[in-house]
Amino acid sequence: MDESGGSGQPRSGTDEPAEHHAGSAAPAAPEPTPADGQPTKAAQDKPAPDHGTDTPTSGDRDSKPTEDEAAGAATPHNADPDASPADSPAGKDPAEDRTLAHSGTARNRPPKRPREPGGGLLMGRPFGVPVYVAPSWFLVAALITWVFGGQLDRVLPELGAARYLVSLFFAVAFYASVLVHELAHTVAALRFKLPVRRIQLQFFGGVSEIEKEAETPGREFVLAFVGPLLSLVLAGLFYVAMQPVEPGTVPGVLLAGLMISNLIVAAFNLLPGLPLDGGRMLRAVVWKITGRPMSGTIAAAWVGRALAVSVLIGLPLLTQSGALGTTAEDSVGMDTVTDALLAAILAAIIWTGAGNSLRMARLREHLPELRARNLTRRAVPVETDTPLSEALRRANAAGARALVVVDPEGNPLSLVREAAIVGVPEHRRPWVAVSGLAQDLTDGMRISAELAGEDLLDVLRATPATEYLVVEETGEIFGVLSAADVERAFVKAMARPS
């Protein structure tokens, strides 16, 4: 199975949703914005939406910082993302402050590559994609070894204790087949120029974490189908390899087991419900018919939930009825409990995966609305030795909510952290220079005002921070983007119906 999307949409029942951990600096969804194009001068110069109270001035706070503030909380209070230009001081042209300083470079340099995702024991990098074995794999490998060893004891009793070595080999070979299944998804994704974060082998199989969605329903269908197709091919190869081998031997039993297990993997993943590969294929078909990917996701997700209920109820009933090759005597006691537990785990995975797919689809539907330009706070440039009280006075007069420390030539050096401002008592502000409260700018903390959607999120994830300097294409300082504002915009967008 494979998982597509920044946070990931699982493609099979053996999948767990991927998470990109970037703290508050990597929110995942946007706030609706009033305009998409380049604003007029008046529109561009209006203060950024006020997501909280104005930056405190020397006369704003008489009380001791709260416990949250002392802990460095950067999230502003009383958020109001829909603030209008009327919120600015009357008669003050915000452009006068926005053009006081420049970034010193015409373009922001690309961010550093994010840290490796991790996720277990690194086994290699086929096609440049890291493959990890999760700790839960060792548990399922031990379980397969024990179960298959019991079967070998009935088929090949002369093996004795050596049957567990044969069973362990089977467990490793089976997961090698699962890896081939995932590599099929990965190669197809790379062929379509979709980045793959990692492959992870887990308790119930594997997952290829594809970071972006396919652009067309045809590519989506191919991307989902290649995994089960490779599993069917492997089953055919093991069947061919069985022909010259005597059935009652260790090679014959291993080849038969691998053939059957790959057939089961292919059949299970072809079931038409998210998060299985068959669900992705159904989504692609509905997407093609309706022209809306969201419609495909909704249809495939609800089929997936119905499938989860069917597995929960149907699998134990099929086992007890003997339809799966057991007799009534074989299907009582501990075997019945085991079958019910297995059905419950599979049903939970499918149900959860279907819900995650719906949530990720809603997130992606709102991503284009996330624009750095519309979420940026007004900023006032101040030199390094400016007292905090004076800097806050200027910011309040300009209707700004952020401070950028610049050198005498107007080149930005650092950003004054909102949490640090809140933590300074009012009576000390005239004696504290802004440079002592600022965070030095790194390459990844300079972002373009034109960034939007996934491109913006990728930059924020690459360099986690609480604030970022936003610059125009010309190099002019546009303002400061707070990660808390982006996260708040995401929450509001996700609360709206699709």
PyMOL commands that set and color helices and strands:
alter all, ss='L'
color gray80, all
select helices_A, chain A and resi 23-25+41-44+67-70+85-87+95-98+126-128+135-155+157-191+217-242+250-269+277-290+293-321+329-331+334-369+372-375+388-398+418-422+426-431+434-437+443-445+453-462+483-495
alter helices_A, ss='H'
color red, helices_A
select strands_A, chain A and resi 2-4+121-124+131-133+196-202+205-210+379-383+402-406+412-416+438-440+446-448+467-471+477-482
alter strands_A, ss='S'
color yellow, strands_A
deselect
rebuild
show_as cartoon
